[in-house]
Amino acid sequence: MSTISAASVNELRKRTDLPLMECKRALTEANGDLDKAVEILRSQFAKAISKRADNETAEGRIHVVVSGETAVMVEMQCESAPSAKNELFAKLAEDVAQAVLKDNPADVAALVALPAVKNRIEETVGLIREKMIVARFARLTGGVFGSYVHHDFMGGALIQCSGSASATSGEVLRDICAHVVAMKPPYFTPSEIPADIVEKEKAFILSQIQADPKNASKPANILEKMLDGKLKTWMAETVLTEQSMANAAKYPNTTISQALQKAGLTLTKVVRYKVGVA
């Protein structure tokens, strides 16, 4: 058996960030071969992932990267809040997002099958000792992008618009993304609402109007205006583009659609992620 030098152990530690004793053990098993020792440690990382296969991943972080005409948002999950805030896990989320940006995988299965991504996950699991998964990702191409990730990294939004970017559009889109994360609108545009949902809401509003004795003698055209007004109020509570900007001091009496129109943009896509929430 070859003698394992302290220099070799230190070199392996630099390459893997693992404790000295684990590095020495792997080098001993590999008879001093650094590359083989790295593979041994990676094998151990894979076993660590396997052992944690049934563990719950209720924590995590959202990461967004925008490069040119492509934007990516990734949700990574882990087991504990401290690990979600760990800089190693943050770097893993960044690297995974960059892989989505570069390789354009078809789905999560294709993404985690990429050797670089698989190795990065195994390495980070080996260092933090928790189960880590890529929960989902979105990759958008073309147009103007805005993004926002909440300070706890648990929620984020990515917006895609048609139009031309301006000196102020980036700030407006970031503020809209922050609005999306805070307000969680069920629909982003009126056209997204299924027709049957609109009809049910109209029927409900009309039944309320008709049930009010004060409206018994009002003509049909007045009742129709009341219905339209209440439906508009419902839309403002339900649809992103019809809502007033959450930062009213910065955007007084301004709806999302008005803010976009002023910026010369038209909303084409919104992606909202909350860690652990489908």
N, C-alpha and C positions, 0 to 999 in steps of 0.2 A: 504494500500500500504506500502510495507517495505521501510525502509530508506536505501538509496544507499550510502555506505561508500566510502570515497576517496580511500581507499585501494583496494576496489573491482574495481573501475573505473581504477585505475592504473594497476591492474592485467590484466584487459581486454585489456587495451591499449598495454601492453607488448605482449599479445597473438595475437593481430590483427594489431598493428602499426597504428591504426586509431586515429583521433583527440579525445581528452578527451570528448568533448560535444557529439560526436556520440556514444562513449562508454557509457556515462551516460544515453543517451536516450535509447539505446538498453537494458541496465540493468534495467532501469525503466520499460520498456515494459515487460521484463522477470521477474519482481518482484525479482530482485537480483540474479537470477540463471545464473551463468557464462556460462555454456554450452549452455543454451537456448539463451543467449545473442549473443554468437558466431554464432549460427544458424540464428538468426534474421539478423545479419550483413551480413552473407553469402547470405541470401535471398535478401538483399539490393544490394549486389554486382551483383547478377544475374540480378536484375532489371536494374542495371547500364549497364550491357552488352546488355540487350534487347533494352534500349534506344539508344544505340550507334550502333545498328545492321546495319544501312545503312551508317555509316560513312566510309570514305575512309581510308585505311591503306596503305599509300604510303611509310612509313618509317619502320625501323625494324633492325634486326641484324641476323647474321649467327653465329651459335655455333657448334663446333665440339668436340666430346669426343671419345677417343680411349681407349679401355680396353681389353687387351689380344688379342684375335683373332676376336674382333668385333669393328667396328667403326661406328659412327653415325654423321650425319650432319643434322641440323635443321634450317629452316628459320622461324623466328618469325616476325610478322608484327604488327605495331602499327600506331598511327595517326601522331605523330610529332617526329622530330629529337631529341629534348631534352629528350623525354621519351625513345627513342631508346638507348640513352646513360646512362639512369638512372640505378643505380646499382640494383634496385628492378627488373627492366625488364631484366637485364643481368642475375640475379639469376633465374628468371622464365625460360629463355631460357636454362640455364644449367639444371634445374630440369626437363624440358620437354625432353631434350636430354637423361638424365639419365633414364627417364621412357621408352623411346624408346629402350634404351640399355637393360633394365631389362625385360620389358614386351613384346617386339617384336610385337607391334600391326600391324594389317594387312594394315591399312591405316590411314589417318588423322582422319576420323570419329571415328574409333576404339580408337585412341590415346586420343582424347579429351573427349571420353566417360568414360575413366578411372577415378574413383572418385578422386584420388590424383591429376591428371592433371586438371580436371574440377575445383576442389577447389582452386588449385594454381592460375589458370587463373582468377577466380572470385575474389580471395583475392587481386591480383595485380591490376586488373581493379578498385577495390574499393579504392585502395591506390593512384593510378596514375590518375584515372578518364579518361581513354581512352579505346577505343576499341582495343582489342588484339586478334590475331588469330595465330594458327599454320598454316602456308601457305603450308609447305611440309616438308618431311624428307626423308633421305636415310639411310639404315642400311645395312652394308656390313659385311660379315663374312669370315674368313679364309684368310691367306696370310699375306703380309707385307703392312703396311699402311703409308701414308704420308698425311699431311694436312697443309693448310694455310688459315688464315682469315685475310683480309686486315685490316689496322689500324682503318678504319672507321666502321668496322664490316658489311659493306654493301655487300661485296663479299667474297666468299670462295671456296675452292676446296678440294676434298678428292680423293686420289688415292689408288687403291688396286693393288698389284703386286704379282706374284708368285715368288718363290725363297726364299732365306734365308737372314734375316736381318744381317747387319754388322755394324761395328763402324761408317761407313760413310754413310750408306744407308739412315738414317733418315734425314740427312742434304740435300742429293741429292733430295730425294722425296719432302721435303719442298720447295726446290728451284724450282722444276718442278711444284708444285702446285701454287707457286707464279707466275710462267710463265703463267700457265693456266688462272689465274685470270686477269693478265695484258694483255695477247695477245688474249684471247677469240677465240681459234681456232675452226672452225665450226665442224671439225672432229678430232677424237683422234688417229685413226689408218687408214691406207689406205683401209683396208677391210671394214670399216664403210661407205665408199663413195659408193652410189648406182652406179651400172654399167652405167646407162643411163646418170648420171651426168658426169662421166669420158668420155664417148663417145661424149657428147656435147662439153666438153672442148677441146678434141682432134680435133673435127671438126672445132671449132672456131680458134684454134691455126693454123691448117693446112690452113684455108682460109686466115689468115693473112700472112702466109709464101708465099702462092701462089700469093697473091695480090701484093707482093713486086717485082718490076721489076728486082731488083738485083738477084733474085732467079730464073729467067726465064730459064736460061741455065744450072742450076745445076742439076746433076743426081739425080735419085730417092733415092739412098742410102744416099746421103748427106742431102736431104730434110727430110728423115726419122730420121737421127741423130739430125737435128735441132728440129724436132717435139718432140723427146724424151727429149732433153735438156730443151725445154720450158715447157714440161709437168712436168718435175722434179722440175723446178722453181715454177710452180703452186702448186705442192704438198707441197713444202717447205713453201708456204704461207698459205696453207689450212689445213694441217694435223699436229697434235701435234708432233707425233714421228719423222716427217721429218724436223721439225723446229730446228734452232740453239738455244741453250740455251740463254735465254734473258740476263743473266749475262755473257757477253762474256769475261770479264776480269777474272772471276773465272773459266769459262769453255771455253777456247779458241778453236775455230774451232771444237766444239762438238755439235752434234745434240742430241735431247732428247733420241732417241733410243740408241745412242752411250753411253750417260751418264748412262742409265739404264743397258745396257750390261756390262759396266765397273763395275757397282755395283752388278752384278750377278742377276738382276731382269728382269722380263718380265711384261709389262703392261697388266692388265686384266680388269680394270674398272676405269673410271674417272667420278666424279660427280662435276659439277660446278654450284654454285648458285649465283645469283645476286638479292638482295632484290627487289621485285616488277617486276622482269623480268622472264617470263616463260622459 
